[in-house]
Amino acid sequence: MITKGIRGAITVEENTPTAIEKATLDLLSEIFEQNGITGNDIAKISHIIFTTTTDLNADFPAKFPRLAFGWDDVAMMCYHELDVPDSLKMCLRILVVYNCDENFHPKFVYLKGAEKLRK
């Protein structure tokens, strides 16, 4: 077994706890679906890192999967991204660090305007 990272990003509609919660859970759900990660695979998650642009500070993204899924044993941390001029605003990024087989090929997920991060 080795460790690989699965990246994803999404823009958030507004700086409110409700909007941050929706974006966080939508992005995590899509990351898991596209990578075939099910409830049985949660033990394979080493940790999850959440970052937001500095204009998103109404709540901690890590709070929402902990509450929604009961992930008390998954290490999660939140940080702010660098405030780079002309960068994408209102953006939430997630890095899932996943213990997997060598032949696992992560699929990165970019939603709601965050696709431009990969161009």
C-alpha positions as CSV (number, residue, x, y, z in Angstrom):
1,M,0.0,0.0,0.0
2,I,1.2,3.5,-0.8
3,T,-0.1,7.0,-0.2
4,K,-1.5,9.3,-3.0
5,G,-3.2,12.7,-2.9
6,I,-6.5,13.4,-4.5
7,R,-7.1,17.1,-5.3
8,G,-10.2,19.1,-5.8
9,A,-11.5,22.6,-5.9
10,I,-14.9,24.4,-6.0
11,T,-16.0,28.0,-5.9
12,V,-18.3,29.0,-3.1
13,E,-21.4,31.1,-3.8
14,E,-21.1,33.4,-0.7
15,N,-19.1,33.7,2.5
16,T,-21.6,32.0,4.8
17,P,-21.5,28.8,6.9
18,T,-24.3,27.3,4.8
19,A,-22.6,28.0,1.5
20,I,-19.2,26.7,2.7
21,E,-21.0,23.6,4.1
22,K,-22.7,22.9,0.8
23,A,-19.5,23.4,-1.3
24,T,-17.4,21.3,1.1
25,L,-19.9,18.3,1.1
26,D,-20.6,18.6,-2.7
27,L,-16.8,18.6,-3.5
28,L,-16.0,15.7,-1.1
29,S,-18.9,13.7,-2.5
30,E,-17.8,14.2,-6.0
31,I,-14.1,13.4,-5.2
32,F,-15.3,10.1,-3.5
33,E,-17.7,9.2,-6.3
34,Q,-15.1,9.8,-9.1
35,N,-12.4,7.9,-7.3
36,G,-14.6,4.9,-6.2
37,I,-14.2,5.7,-2.5
38,T,-17.0,4.2,-0.4
39,G,-17.8,4.2,3.3
40,N,-15.7,1.1,3.7
41,D,-12.6,3.0,2.4
42,I,-12.7,5.8,5.0
43,A,-10.1,4.0,7.1
44,K,-7.7,4.4,4.2
45,I,-7.8,8.2,4.4
46,S,-4.7,9.4,6.1
47,H,-5.9,13.0,6.4
48,I,-7.7,15.8,4.6
49,I,-6.4,19.3,4.1
50,F,-8.9,22.1,3.3
51,T,-7.8,25.5,2.1
52,T,-9.9,28.6,1.3
53,T,-9.1,31.9,-0.3
54,T,-8.9,34.6,2.3
55,D,-12.4,35.9,1.3
56,L,-13.9,32.7,2.8
57,N,-13.8,32.8,6.6
58,A,-17.3,32.3,7.8
59,D,-16.7,28.8,9.0
60,F,-14.2,25.9,9.0
61,P,-14.7,23.5,6.1
62,A,-13.4,20.5,8.1
63,K,-16.3,20.9,10.6
64,F,-18.9,19.8,8.0
65,P,-17.7,16.3,7.1
66,R,-17.0,15.7,10.8
67,L,-20.6,16.5,11.6
68,A,-22.3,15.0,8.5
69,F,-20.3,11.7,8.4
70,G,-19.2,11.3,12.0
71,W,-15.5,11.5,11.0
72,D,-14.1,11.9,14.5
73,D,-11.1,9.7,13.6
74,V,-10.1,11.4,10.4
75,A,-7.4,14.1,10.8
76,M,-8.5,17.3,9.1
77,M,-7.0,20.8,9.0
78,C,-8.0,24.1,7.5
79,Y,-5.7,26.8,6.1
80,H,-5.9,29.9,3.9
81,E,-4.4,29.9,0.4
82,L,-1.8,32.5,-0.6
83,D,-3.5,35.8,-1.6
84,V,-2.0,35.9,-5.1
85,P,-3.1,38.9,-7.2
86,D,-5.7,38.1,-9.9
87,S,-6.2,34.5,-8.6
88,L,-9.6,32.8,-8.4
89,K,-11.7,34.2,-5.6
90,M,-14.2,32.4,-3.3
91,C,-12.4,29.1,-3.8
92,L,-12.3,26.1,-1.6
93,R,-9.6,23.4,-2.2
94,I,-9.4,19.9,-0.8
95,L,-6.5,17.5,-0.6
96,V,-7.5,13.9,0.4
97,V,-4.4,11.9,1.4
98,Y,-5.3,8.3,0.7
99,N,-3.6,5.0,1.4
100,C,-4.2,2.9,-1.7
101,D,-2.8,0.3,-4.0
102,E,0.0,1.3,-6.4
103,N,-2.3,0.9,-9.4
104,F,-4.8,3.5,-8.1
105,H,-4.9,6.6,-10.3
106,P,-6.5,9.6,-8.6
107,K,-9.1,11.6,-10.5
108,F,-8.9,15.3,-9.6
109,V,-12.2,17.2,-9.4
110,Y,-12.7,20.8,-10.2
111,L,-16.3,22.2,-10.0
112,K,-18.2,25.5,-10.5
113,G,-15.5,27.6,-12.2
114,A,-12.6,26.0,-10.4
115,E,-11.7,24.2,-13.6
116,K,-9.7,27.2,-14.7
117,L,-7.1,26.3,-12.0
118,R,-6.0,23.5,-14.3
119,K,-5.5,25.6,-17.4
